[in-house]
Amino acid sequence: MRKQVDDLLAARKEARLGGGEKRLQKQRDAGKMTARERIDALVDGGSFQEIGLFRKNRTTSFGMDTADMPADGVVTGTAAVLGRPIHLASQDFTVVGGSAGETHSLKVAEMMRGALKCGTPFVFINDSGGARIQEGIDSLHGYGAVFYENVKLSGTVPQISIIAGPCAGGAAYSPALTDFIIQTRKAHMFITGPNVIKQVTGEEVTADALGGADAHQSVSGVNHFVADDDEQAILICKKLLSFLPQNNTEDAPILDPDPYIEDDPEMRDTVPVDGNKGYDVREVIRRLVDHEDFLEVQAGYAMNIVIGFARINGRSIGVVANQPQVMAGVLDINASDKASKFVRFCNAFNIPLVTLVDVPGFLPGVAQEAGGIIRHGAKMLYAYSAATVPKITVVLRKAYGGAYLAMCAKDLGADSVYAWPTAEIAVMGAEGAASVVFKKEIDAAEDPAARRQELIQEYRNVYSTPFMAAARGLVDDVIDPATTRRNVAMALEILINKRELRPAKKHGLGPV
């Protein structure tokens, strides 16, 4: 038995070297961690249990020697992160460029099925040159299996993709089907690379401009977080997991509660009374949440709206807030897509929603209309209306027209709605409304400009005031900004066991 054990240990050691020490060092020299180093950095020490170390592919043609392909280029198994179990896969670029063949992809799919069976998050670290061409249709079969499992896992367990190297062709669609994508600056993700684009269109484009982390953060909106390197990507992943439940039947863990909910007088000075002045809504968020700790999601995309995770009294919440610092906080196509998807994620995983409103409306313009602002804006209405988690809305300042409704007004099922004294809740701004409502009176005045200003203020005092909305029951209370954290925290405690039944159906048919 001793010889057999020694042979086993030697085989395991050799297999864990992946493509060999020379290729592993080349990976490190490029500023990247190896597949196993990434796992070691992510999981709790000693918790990783590898599954499929000795799996091999079936294809032997085109020079495919399985002896040179330990673990078939992907490390899979189970582990714990911050004391909670996960299933994971980490592609090994040192083995045939991390290319995905049949066995490679089926190993990943098996981990996903394990995650579904056990109710654990699934983390997939991508570093692959794409489909293994030598395996032909078998490679496509493997991809299809992964995509199918992505969809089955959707809304059941959290799925996180880390893009730590190339992610090209069909491989890019698996991350796109997951909940969050963390991309390093050394990674590239695209369907067709620069060389193919040049051959087909003649257009010169760099890999960074086409599929780099910054391009996918600020232009395409494909990724959710940008990391400088593998180490930072893994830290982001661990922090993100800390805000999330294990699956859709659980609540997120209560961590490090901040019991301080006393009045915060400085909150009164965070939002200018003048509606034409911008400010950073993230300052309001920081003062609202525990320890000023806010994990912003898609920070560089559609920056006119802010989304992310935080805690109040230790409980995870999802925050959606207009950002007056960018485009005055209007809702446009990209902001609507960004926020609605986040709302749907939070609802799927039992994370209460806190919405901070300062919105002058939907962005007008031919480009927005032609791009489908009606369809995209409707996603906001649909997502909030469909959400059954606790929904708390705070109107900070402007709340105009359909955009006010889209930011989780009472009519869309908000459980608690608070308004600051600076709130203006109306069909449109007082300036535009007065010009329509009082047009004849303004035109007939000796000094039309002066009379217009008087009527604007009159309209604002009578119709835009939050007390009008409170009188109609559309606002539960007009509050001192200093008490915002206390009001939201108390509402969350009351609503935490909220149950809301909806009509039985296979699924809704929301705008896409």
C-alpha positions as CSV (number, residue, x, y, z in Angstrom):
1,M,0.0,0.0,0.0
2,R,2.9,2.4,0.8
3,K,4.1,2.3,-2.9
4,Q,0.6,2.9,-4.2
5,V,0.1,5.9,-1.9
6,D,3.5,7.3,-2.9
7,D,2.6,6.8,-6.6
8,L,-0.7,8.6,-5.9
9,L,0.9,11.5,-4.2
10,A,3.5,11.9,-7.0
11,A,0.7,11.8,-9.6
12,R,-1.3,14.4,-7.7
13,K,1.7,16.7,-7.3
14,E,2.5,16.5,-11.1
15,A,-1.1,17.1,-12.1
16,R,-1.3,20.2,-9.9
17,L,1.7,21.7,-11.7
18,G,-0.7,22.3,-14.7
19,G,1.3,23.1,-17.8
20,G,4.6,22.8,-15.9
21,E,6.7,25.1,-13.8
22,K,8.0,27.0,-16.8
23,R,4.6,28.0,-18.0
24,L,3.4,28.7,-14.4
25,Q,6.4,31.1,-14.0
26,K,5.5,32.7,-17.4
27,Q,2.0,33.4,-16.0
28,R,3.5,35.0,-12.9
29,D,6.0,37.1,-15.0
30,A,3.0,38.5,-16.9
31,G,1.6,39.8,-13.6
32,K,-1.1,37.2,-13.2
33,M,-1.7,34.5,-10.6
34,T,-2.0,30.9,-11.6
35,A,-5.3,29.1,-11.5
36,R,-4.5,27.4,-8.2
37,E,-3.0,30.6,-6.6
38,R,-6.3,32.4,-7.4
39,I,-8.2,29.7,-5.6
40,D,-5.9,29.8,-2.6
41,A,-6.3,33.6,-2.4
42,L,-10.1,33.3,-2.6
43,V,-11.0,30.5,-0.2
44,D,-10.4,29.9,3.5
45,G,-7.2,28.1,4.2
46,G,-7.4,24.3,3.9
47,S,-11.0,24.4,2.8
48,F,-10.6,23.6,-0.9
49,Q,-11.6,20.1,-2.0
50,E,-10.7,19.5,-5.6
51,I,-13.0,17.5,-7.8
52,G,-11.9,16.1,-11.2
53,L,-8.1,16.4,-10.9
54,F,-7.6,13.3,-13.1
55,R,-10.4,13.9,-15.6
56,K,-9.3,13.7,-19.2
57,N,-10.8,14.5,-22.6
58,R,-11.8,12.0,-25.2
59,T,-10.2,13.6,-28.2
60,T,-6.8,12.3,-29.2
61,S,-6.7,13.6,-32.8
62,F,-4.8,16.7,-34.0
63,G,-2.0,16.0,-31.6
64,M,-4.2,16.2,-28.5
65,D,-2.2,14.2,-25.9
66,T,-4.1,13.9,-22.7
67,A,-0.9,13.4,-20.8
68,D,-0.1,17.1,-21.4
69,M,-3.5,18.3,-20.2
70,P,-3.7,17.8,-16.4
71,A,-7.3,18.4,-15.1
72,D,-8.2,19.3,-18.7
73,G,-7.2,22.9,-18.1
74,V,-9.7,23.8,-15.4
75,V,-9.5,23.4,-11.6
76,T,-12.9,22.6,-10.0
77,G,-14.1,21.9,-6.5
78,T,-15.7,23.1,-3.4
79,A,-14.4,25.4,-0.6
80,A,-15.4,28.0,2.0
81,V,-15.2,31.8,1.7
82,L,-15.5,33.7,4.9
83,G,-16.8,30.5,6.5
84,R,-19.5,29.8,3.9
85,P,-19.4,27.1,1.3
86,I,-19.1,27.7,-2.5
87,H,-18.6,25.8,-5.7
88,L,-16.0,27.1,-8.0
89,A,-14.0,26.6,-11.2
90,S,-10.7,28.2,-12.2
91,Q,-9.4,28.0,-15.7
92,D,-5.7,27.1,-16.1
93,F,-4.1,29.1,-18.9
94,T,-0.9,27.1,-18.7
95,V,-2.7,24.0,-20.0
96,V,-3.5,24.4,-23.7
97,G,-4.2,28.1,-23.1
98,G,-7.1,27.3,-20.8
99,S,-9.0,26.3,-23.9
100,A,-12.5,24.8,-23.3
101,G,-13.1,21.4,-24.6
102,E,-15.8,18.9,-23.8
103,T,-14.5,17.6,-20.5
104,H,-13.2,21.0,-19.5
105,S,-16.7,22.5,-19.8
106,L,-18.5,19.5,-18.4
107,K,-16.4,19.8,-15.3
108,V,-17.6,23.3,-14.9
109,A,-21.2,22.4,-15.5
110,E,-20.9,19.7,-12.9
111,M,-19.8,22.2,-10.3
112,M,-22.8,24.4,-11.3
113,R,-25.1,21.5,-10.8
114,G,-23.5,20.9,-7.4
115,A,-24.1,24.6,-6.5
116,L,-27.8,24.2,-7.4
117,K,-28.2,21.0,-5.4
118,C,-26.4,22.3,-2.3
119,G,-27.6,25.9,-2.5
120,T,-24.2,27.5,-2.7
121,P,-22.9,30.5,-4.7
122,F,-20.9,29.6,-7.9
123,V,-17.6,31.4,-8.7
124,F,-16.0,31.0,-12.1
125,I,-12.5,32.4,-12.7
126,N,-12.0,32.8,-16.4
127,D,-8.6,32.7,-18.1
128,S,-9.0,31.0,-21.5
129,G,-8.1,31.3,-25.1
130,G,-11.6,30.2,-26.0
131,A,-13.1,27.0,-27.5
132,R,-10.7,24.1,-28.1
133,I,-10.9,24.0,-31.9
134,Q,-9.4,20.5,-32.1
135,E,-12.5,19.1,-30.4
136,G,-14.9,20.6,-32.8
137,I,-18.6,20.0,-32.0
138,D,-17.7,18.4,-28.7
139,S,-16.3,21.7,-27.6
140,L,-19.6,23.4,-28.5
141,H,-21.5,20.7,-26.7
142,G,-19.5,21.6,-23.5
143,Y,-20.2,25.3,-23.9
144,G,-23.9,24.7,-24.3
145,A,-24.0,22.6,-21.1
146,V,-22.4,25.5,-19.2
147,F,-24.9,28.1,-20.6
148,Y,-27.8,25.9,-19.7
149,E,-26.6,25.5,-16.1
150,N,-26.1,29.3,-15.9
151,V,-29.7,29.8,-16.7
152,K,-30.9,27.2,-14.2
153,L,-28.8,28.8,-11.5
154,S,-30.1,32.2,-12.3
155,G,-32.1,33.6,-9.4
156,T,-31.4,30.5,-7.3
157,V,-27.8,30.9,-6.2
158,P,-25.5,33.9,-6.8
159,Q,-23.2,33.5,-9.8
160,I,-19.9,35.6,-9.9
161,S,-17.5,35.6,-12.8
162,I,-13.9,36.8,-12.5
163,I,-12.3,37.6,-15.8
164,A,-8.6,37.3,-15.1
165,G,-7.3,36.7,-18.7
166,P,-8.7,36.3,-22.2
167,C,-12.3,35.4,-22.5
168,A,-13.1,35.2,-26.2
169,G,-15.8,34.0,-28.5
170,G,-18.6,31.8,-27.1
171,A,-16.8,31.7,-23.7
172,A,-17.9,35.3,-23.1
173,Y,-21.5,34.4,-23.0
174,S,-21.2,32.4,-19.7
175,P,-20.1,35.5,-17.7
176,A,-22.8,37.5,-19.4
177,L,-25.3,35.0,-18.0
178,T,-24.0,35.4,-14.4
179,D,-25.0,38.0,-11.9
180,F,-21.7,39.9,-11.5
181,I,-18.6,40.2,-13.6
182,I,-15.3,41.3,-12.0
183,Q,-12.7,42.1,-14.7
184,T,-9.0,42.8,-14.2
185,R,-7.1,45.4,-16.3
186,K,-5.0,42.6,-17.8
187,A,-8.1,40.8,-19.1
188,H,-10.0,41.1,-22.3
189,M,-13.5,39.9,-23.2
190,F,-15.0,39.9,-26.6
191,I,-16.9,37.8,-29.2
192,T,-14.6,38.6,-32.1
193,G,-11.1,39.9,-31.5
194,P,-9.2,42.7,-33.2
195,N,-7.7,40.5,-35.9
196,V,-11.0,39.1,-37.0
197,I,-12.6,42.6,-37.0
198,K,-9.8,43.9,-39.2
199,Q,-10.1,41.0,-41.6
200,V,-13.9,41.4,-41.9
201,T,-14.3,45.2,-41.8
202,G,-10.8,46.6,-42.3
203,E,-11.2,48.5,-39.0
204,E,-8.2,48.8,-36.7
205,V,-9.0,48.4,-33.1
206,T,-6.9,47.6,-30.0
207,A,-7.8,44.8,-27.6
208,D,-8.2,47.3,-24.7
209,A,-10.6,49.5,-26.7
210,L,-12.6,46.5,-27.8
211,G,-12.7,44.3,-24.7
212,G,-10.7,45.8,-22.0
213,A,-11.9,46.3,-18.4
214,D,-12.4,50.1,-18.8
215,A,-14.3,49.7,-22.1
216,H,-16.7,47.2,-20.6
217,Q,-17.1,49.4,-17.5
218,S,-17.8,52.7,-19.2
219,V,-19.1,51.9,-22.6
220,S,-20.7,48.5,-23.0
221,G,-21.7,48.1,-19.3
222,V,-20.8,44.4,-19.5
223,N,-18.7,44.2,-16.3
224,H,-19.7,45.3,-12.8
225,F,-16.3,45.8,-11.2
226,V,-12.8,46.7,-12.5
227,A,-9.8,45.4,-10.6
228,D,-6.2,46.4,-11.0
229,D,-5.0,42.8,-10.7
230,D,-6.0,39.3,-9.6
231,E,-5.5,40.1,-5.9
232,Q,-7.9,43.0,-6.0
233,A,-10.4,41.0,-8.1
234,I,-10.5,38.3,-5.5
235,L,-10.9,40.8,-2.6
236,I,-13.9,42.4,-4.5
237,C,-15.3,38.9,-4.9
238,K,-15.0,38.1,-1.2
239,K,-16.6,41.4,-0.2
240,L,-19.4,41.0,-2.7
241,L,-20.1,37.5,-1.3
242,S,-20.3,38.9,2.2
243,F,-23.4,40.9,1.2
244,L,-25.2,38.0,-0.4
245,P,-27.2,35.0,0.9
246,Q,-26.2,31.5,-0.1
247,N,-29.3,31.1,-2.2
248,N,-32.8,32.4,-2.8
249,T,-34.3,30.6,0.2
250,E,-32.0,32.4,2.7
251,D,-31.4,35.9,3.9
252,A,-28.0,37.5,3.7
253,P,-25.9,37.1,6.9
254,I,-26.1,39.9,9.6
255,L,-22.6,41.2,9.9
256,D,-21.0,43.8,12.2
257,P,-24.2,45.8,13.1
258,D,-23.7,49.5,13.6
259,P,-26.2,50.3,16.3
260,Y,-25.8,54.1,16.0
261,I,-29.1,55.4,14.7
262,E,-29.2,58.7,16.5
263,D,-29.9,62.0,14.6
264,D,-27.2,63.1,12.1
265,P,-27.5,66.9,11.9
266,E,-24.9,67.0,9.1
267,M,-27.2,65.1,6.8
268,R,-29.3,68.4,6.5
269,D,-26.4,70.0,4.6
270,T,-25.7,67.2,2.1
271,V,-28.4,68.2,-0.4
272,P,-28.6,71.9,-1.7
273,V,-32.0,73.4,-1.5
274,D,-31.5,74.9,-4.9
275,G,-32.6,72.3,-7.4
276,N,-30.1,73.5,-10.0
277,K,-27.1,72.7,-7.9
278,G,-25.5,69.3,-8.1
279,Y,-24.1,67.1,-5.3
280,D,-22.7,63.6,-4.9
281,V,-25.5,61.3,-3.7
282,R,-22.9,58.9,-2.4
283,E,-22.3,61.2,0.5
284,V,-26.0,60.7,1.5
285,I,-25.6,57.0,1.1
286,R,-22.4,56.9,3.2
287,R,-24.1,58.8,6.0
288,L,-27.1,56.5,5.8
289,V,-25.5,53.1,6.0
290,D,-23.4,51.2,8.6
291,H,-19.8,52.3,9.0
292,E,-20.1,54.4,5.8
293,D,-19.4,51.1,3.9
294,F,-20.9,51.1,0.4
295,L,-19.9,48.6,-2.3
296,E,-20.9,50.4,-5.5
297,V,-21.7,48.3,-8.5
298,Q,-21.0,49.4,-12.1
299,A,-19.5,52.6,-10.8
300,G,-18.2,53.7,-14.2
301,Y,-21.4,53.0,-16.2
302,A,-24.5,55.1,-16.5
303,M,-23.2,57.3,-13.7
304,N,-26.4,59.3,-13.5
305,I,-27.7,56.5,-11.3
306,V,-25.9,54.8,-8.4
307,I,-26.4,51.2,-7.3
308,G,-24.7,49.0,-4.8
309,F,-24.7,47.1,-1.5
310,A,-24.5,48.3,2.0
311,R,-25.9,47.4,5.5
312,I,-28.1,49.0,8.0
313,N,-28.0,47.5,11.5
314,G,-26.0,44.7,10.0
315,R,-28.6,43.7,7.4
316,S,-27.7,43.8,3.7
317,I,-29.6,46.3,1.6
318,G,-29.5,47.2,-2.1
319,V,-29.3,50.9,-2.7
320,V,-30.6,52.7,-5.9
321,A,-30.1,56.4,-6.0
322,N,-30.2,59.2,-8.7
323,Q,-26.9,61.0,-9.1
324,P,-27.5,64.8,-9.5
325,Q,-23.8,65.2,-10.1
326,V,-24.1,63.5,-13.5
327,M,-26.7,64.6,-16.1
328,A,-28.7,66.1,-13.2
329,G,-29.7,62.6,-12.2
330,V,-32.1,62.0,-15.2
331,L,-33.1,58.5,-16.1
332,D,-31.9,57.4,-19.6
333,I,-31.7,54.1,-21.4
334,N,-28.5,52.9,-19.8
335,A,-29.5,54.0,-16.3
336,S,-32.8,52.2,-16.6
337,D,-31.1,49.0,-17.7
338,K,-28.5,49.2,-14.9
339,A,-31.0,49.9,-12.1
340,S,-33.7,47.5,-13.2
341,K,-31.3,44.5,-13.4
342,F,-30.0,45.3,-10.0
343,V,-33.5,45.6,-8.5
344,R,-34.4,42.2,-10.0
345,F,-31.2,40.7,-8.5
346,C,-32.0,42.0,-5.0
347,N,-35.6,40.8,-5.2
348,A,-34.4,37.3,-6.3
349,F,-32.1,37.0,-3.3
350,N,-34.3,38.6,-0.5
351,I,-32.2,41.8,-0.2
352,P,-34.4,44.8,0.8
353,L,-34.2,47.9,-1.4
354,V,-33.6,51.5,-0.3
355,T,-34.3,54.0,-3.1
356,L,-33.1,57.6,-2.9
357,V,-34.9,59.9,-5.3
358,D,-33.8,63.1,-6.9
359,V,-34.9,62.8,-10.5
360,P,-36.0,65.6,-12.9
361,G,-37.4,63.1,-15.4
362,F,-36.5,60.8,-18.2
363,L,-33.9,62.2,-20.6
364,P,-35.5,63.8,-23.6
365,G,-34.1,63.7,-27.1
366,V,-34.4,62.0,-30.5
367,A,-31.5,59.6,-29.7
368,Q,-33.3,58.4,-26.6
369,E,-36.6,58.0,-28.3
370,A,-35.1,56.1,-31.2
371,G,-33.1,54.0,-28.8
372,G,-36.2,52.8,-27.1
373,I,-36.4,54.9,-23.9
374,I,-40.0,53.8,-23.5
375,R,-39.1,50.1,-23.6
376,H,-36.0,50.6,-21.4
377,G,-37.7,52.9,-18.9
378,A,-40.5,50.4,-18.6
379,K,-38.0,48.0,-17.2
380,M,-37.7,50.2,-14.1
381,L,-41.5,50.2,-13.6
382,Y,-41.6,46.4,-14.1
383,A,-38.7,45.6,-11.8
384,Y,-39.9,47.7,-8.9
385,S,-43.5,46.6,-9.3
386,A,-42.6,42.9,-9.4
387,A,-40.3,43.1,-6.4
388,T,-41.7,41.7,-3.2
389,V,-38.8,42.4,-0.9
390,P,-39.1,45.3,1.6
391,K,-39.0,48.6,-0.4
392,I,-38.2,51.9,1.3
393,T,-38.1,55.1,-0.7
394,V,-36.7,58.5,0.4
395,V,-37.4,61.5,-1.8
396,L,-34.5,63.9,-1.3
397,R,-35.4,66.7,-3.7
398,K,-36.8,66.4,-7.3
399,A,-39.4,63.7,-8.1
400,Y,-40.9,64.6,-11.4
401,G,-43.3,62.8,-13.7
402,G,-43.0,59.2,-14.8
403,A,-39.4,59.1,-13.6
404,Y,-40.7,59.7,-10.0
405,L,-42.9,56.7,-10.4
406,A,-40.1,54.6,-11.9
407,M,-38.0,55.3,-8.7
408,C,-40.3,53.2,-6.6
409,A,-43.1,55.5,-5.7
410,K,-45.9,54.3,-3.4
411,D,-47.9,53.3,-6.4
412,L,-45.3,50.7,-7.4
413,G,-45.5,49.0,-4.1
414,A,-43.1,50.9,-1.9
415,D,-43.8,49.9,1.7
416,S,-42.5,53.1,3.3
417,V,-42.0,56.4,1.6
418,Y,-40.3,59.3,3.3
419,A,-39.7,62.8,1.9
420,W,-37.3,65.5,3.0
421,P,-38.7,69.1,3.3
422,T,-36.7,69.9,0.1
423,A,-38.7,67.3,-1.9
424,E,-40.7,68.5,-4.9
425,I,-43.1,65.8,-6.1
426,A,-45.0,66.8,-9.2
427,V,-45.8,66.1,-12.8
428,M,-43.0,68.4,-13.8
429,G,-40.8,71.2,-12.4
430,A,-42.6,74.3,-11.2
431,E,-41.0,76.4,-13.9
432,G,-42.4,74.4,-16.7
433,A,-45.8,73.7,-15.0
434,A,-46.4,77.4,-14.2
435,S,-45.7,78.4,-17.8
436,V,-48.4,76.0,-18.9
437,V,-51.0,76.4,-16.2
438,F,-50.7,80.2,-15.9
439,K,-49.9,81.1,-19.5
440,K,-52.8,83.5,-20.0
441,E,-52.2,85.2,-16.7
442,I,-48.5,85.6,-17.4
443,D,-49.1,87.0,-20.9
444,A,-51.6,89.5,-19.6
445,A,-49.4,90.8,-16.8
446,E,-47.8,94.2,-16.9
447,D,-44.5,92.6,-16.0
448,P,-44.7,89.0,-17.4
449,A,-41.3,88.0,-16.1
450,A,-42.0,89.1,-12.6
451,R,-45.5,87.6,-12.6
452,R,-44.1,84.3,-13.9
453,Q,-41.6,84.1,-11.0
454,E,-44.5,84.8,-8.5
455,L,-46.6,82.0,-10.1
456,I,-43.7,79.6,-10.2
457,Q,-43.3,80.0,-6.4
458,E,-47.0,79.8,-5.9
459,Y,-47.2,76.5,-7.8
460,R,-44.2,75.2,-5.9
461,N,-45.8,76.1,-2.6
462,V,-49.2,74.6,-3.4
463,Y,-48.5,71.6,-5.7
464,S,-44.9,70.6,-5.5
465,T,-44.6,70.5,-1.7
466,P,-44.1,67.1,-0.1
467,F,-47.0,67.9,2.2
468,M,-49.4,67.7,-0.7
469,A,-48.1,64.1,-1.4
470,A,-48.4,63.4,2.3
471,A,-52.0,64.6,2.4
472,R,-52.8,62.2,-0.4
473,G,-51.1,59.3,1.4
474,L,-48.4,59.0,-1.2
475,V,-45.8,59.9,1.3
476,D,-45.9,58.3,4.8
477,D,-44.0,61.1,6.5
478,V,-42.1,64.3,5.8
479,I,-38.9,63.9,7.9
480,D,-36.0,65.8,9.1
481,P,-33.0,64.7,7.0
482,A,-31.1,64.2,10.3
483,T,-33.5,61.3,11.2
484,T,-33.2,59.5,7.9
485,R,-31.0,56.6,9.1
486,R,-33.3,56.0,12.1
487,N,-36.4,56.1,10.0
488,V,-35.0,53.7,7.4
489,A,-33.6,51.4,10.1
490,M,-36.8,51.1,12.0
491,A,-38.8,50.5,8.8
492,L,-36.4,47.7,7.8
493,E,-36.9,46.0,11.2
494,I,-40.7,46.1,10.8
495,L,-40.6,44.9,7.2
496,I,-37.9,42.2,7.5
497,N,-40.5,39.4,7.7
498,K,-42.7,40.9,5.0
499,R,-44.6,38.4,2.9
500,E,-46.4,39.4,-0.3
501,L,-48.3,37.0,-2.5
502,R,-48.6,37.5,-6.2
503,P,-50.8,35.8,-8.9
504,A,-49.7,32.3,-9.8
505,K,-48.0,32.2,-13.2
506,K,-45.0,30.7,-14.9
507,H,-43.2,34.1,-15.2
508,G,-44.0,37.6,-16.1
509,L,-43.4,39.1,-19.6
510,G,-41.5,42.2,-18.8
511,P,-39.8,44.5,-21.4
512,V,-36.4,43.3,-22.5
